[in-house]
Amino acid sequence: MIEFGEDEIVVRAGGRWARMTHGEMELSDGGKAAFGLNEDGTVTLDGKMDEMDFAAERITRELMR
């Protein structure tokens, strides 16, 4: 399930979740990483820039572990 708010996006899979704000991603297991949506359609996640779909795949893999 994906929840969109004015200042955050929350993705849930079972009991796990990832919460993304303008500058950070927080995981239900306590992990945190720098996060940013860029104007060119890319995502910066923990210092790595990826196309949005690849970043979504990385986040999904984290949730499914």
PECORMO-V595724 format. One record per residue. N is the residue number from 1. RES is the residue in three letters. PHI is phi in whole degrees, 0 to 359 (* if undefined). D_FIRST is the distance of its C-alpha to the first C-alpha in Angstrom with 1 decimal. Layout:
N;RES;PHI;D_FIRST + N;RES;PHI;D_FIRST
This chain:
1;MET;*;0.0 + 2;ILE;239;3.8 + 3;GLU;243;6.7 + 4;PHE;251;10.1 + 5;GLY;235;13.3 + 6;GLU;295;16.9 + 7;ASP;239;17.3 + 8;GLU;203;14.0 + 9;ILE;234;10.6 + 10;VAL;238;8.2 + 11;VAL;247;5.8 + 12;ARG;239;5.1 + 13;ALA;221;6.7 + 14;GLY;63;9.0 + 15;GLY;270;11.0 + 16;ARG;262;10.7 + 17;TRP;210;9.3 + 18;ALA;229;10.8 + 19;ARG;244;12.0 + 20;MET;246;13.9 + 21;THR;243;16.8 + 22;HIS;296;19.8 + 23;GLY;226;21.5 + 24;GLU;209;19.5 + 25;MET;243;16.5 + 26;GLU;240;16.2 + 27;LEU;254;14.8 + 28;SER;298;14.5 + 29;ASP;275;17.7 + 30;GLY;97;19.6 + 31;GLY;290;19.8 + 32;LYS;224;20.2 + 33;ALA;209;20.9 + 34;ALA;294;22.2 + 35;PHE;216;19.8 + 36;GLY;203;20.7 + 37;LEU;266;19.9 + 38;ASN;258;23.2 + 39;GLU;299;24.9 + 40;ASP;275;25.6 + 41;GLY;90;22.0 + 42;THR;262;21.9 + 43;VAL;236;20.0 + 44;THR;258;22.1 + 45;LEU;230;20.5 + 46;ASP;55;22.9 + 47;GLY;84;25.9 + 48;LYS;250;24.9 + 49;MET;261;24.3 + 50;ASP;225;22.2 + 51;GLU;299;21.2 + 52;MET;304;17.7 + 53;ASP;293;16.6 + 54;PHE;291;18.3 + 55;ALA;296;16.8 + 56;ALA;298;13.2 + 57;GLU;295;14.6 + 58;ARG;298;16.2 + 59;ILE;295;13.1 + 60;THR;297;11.3 + 61;ARG;301;14.6 + 62;GLU;299;14.8 + 63;LEU;290;11.6 + 64;MET;275;12.9 + 65;ARG;290;16.4
